Amino acid sequence: MNVSLLNKLQELKQTISSLDEIKKLSELEEKLNNNEEVMKLAYAKDVASTNYEDALKHFPEDSIEVKNAQKALHQAKLELDLHPAVKSYMEAYKKASIYYNKVNSVLFGDF
């Protein structure tokens, strides 16, 4: 690969990494991953998702088993989404994604 291109890509990466919004997102992501309560909620959501998928495999979509599994999944996802650490992360993600989307459209817009 072209050395000049690699240098420019490295410079772009450093520029993006130095943005306050990206630093904040990284900081919040680390806090999120180290938050035991969030990890428990994420695990509960994953279990509920698996249970819902299993219910869909074994019962008709309009069955009580599927509906109960769907409600449990919805509740688990809601509890995770409403956790203050998750809400903060998602707000930061929205701000940071503006930069990622712009870079993506400039670099790959014509593809």
C-alpha positions, 0 to 999 in steps of 0.5 A: 500500500502507498506510504503516503496514503498510510500516513494520511490515514494515520493522521485522519485517525489521530485527528478523529481520536482527538475530537472531544466527542470521540474522547467522551464516547471512549470514556463512557464506553469504558465506564459502561463496560465496567459497570456491573449493573449495566452488564447484568442488564445487558445479560438479562436482555441477551437471555430474553432475546434468546428466549424469544428466538427459541419461542419463535422456533417452537410456537406460533407467532401469535401464541401466548409463549411467544407473546410472553417472551416478547414482553420479557424482551421488551422489558429487559431492553427498556430497563437497559436503555433507561439506565443512566450510564447507557443513556449517557453513552447513547447521547455521546454516541449520537454526537460522535456518529456525526463525525464517523458518518461524515468521514464515511460519506467522504471516503466511500460516498461514491461506492 
